[in-house]
């Protein structure tokens, strides 16, 4: 993927998409701290108040093949507004766990959908054919976003969470 590829939201707003790198650690820390407590809990399943240097290293040191993260950036401010990532978790068939976080003020505008579909297209080009994701059972938005990526292969519910396994539709990123 070339750097700074655009995505266009439903309202016509253009954002740029860039892969994360170790140089993004400070901004990623600020972004996570900028999320509301509810958004942090939906993303991390725990009341995160601080992100360790070790966690930041993991989140930003990527091979851009088996572990990829894309950031949606507001070109007007240069600030990130969302991050979507996958980590390869299985080889047969190639399956990656996916996660998404969108700044609260950008939620409901289509950023998550556009970025997650872009991530799915990147993953599919790299041979990954399935995404799996675990989310809170009451996170209807994320469940809907996962379902929009392709055919749901399996659904597993446990202790207030839902795990979906989705076959990536190769056309979902278009």
ABEGO torsion letter per residue (X at the ends): XBBGBBBBBAAGBBBBBBBBBAAAAAAAAAAAAABBAAAAAAAAGBBBABBBAAAAAAAABBAGAABBBBBBBBAAAGBBABBBBBBBABAOBBBBBBBBBBBAAABGAGAAAAAAAAAAAAAAAAGBABBBBBBBAABAAAAAAAAAAEBBABBBBBGGBBBBBBBBBAAAAX
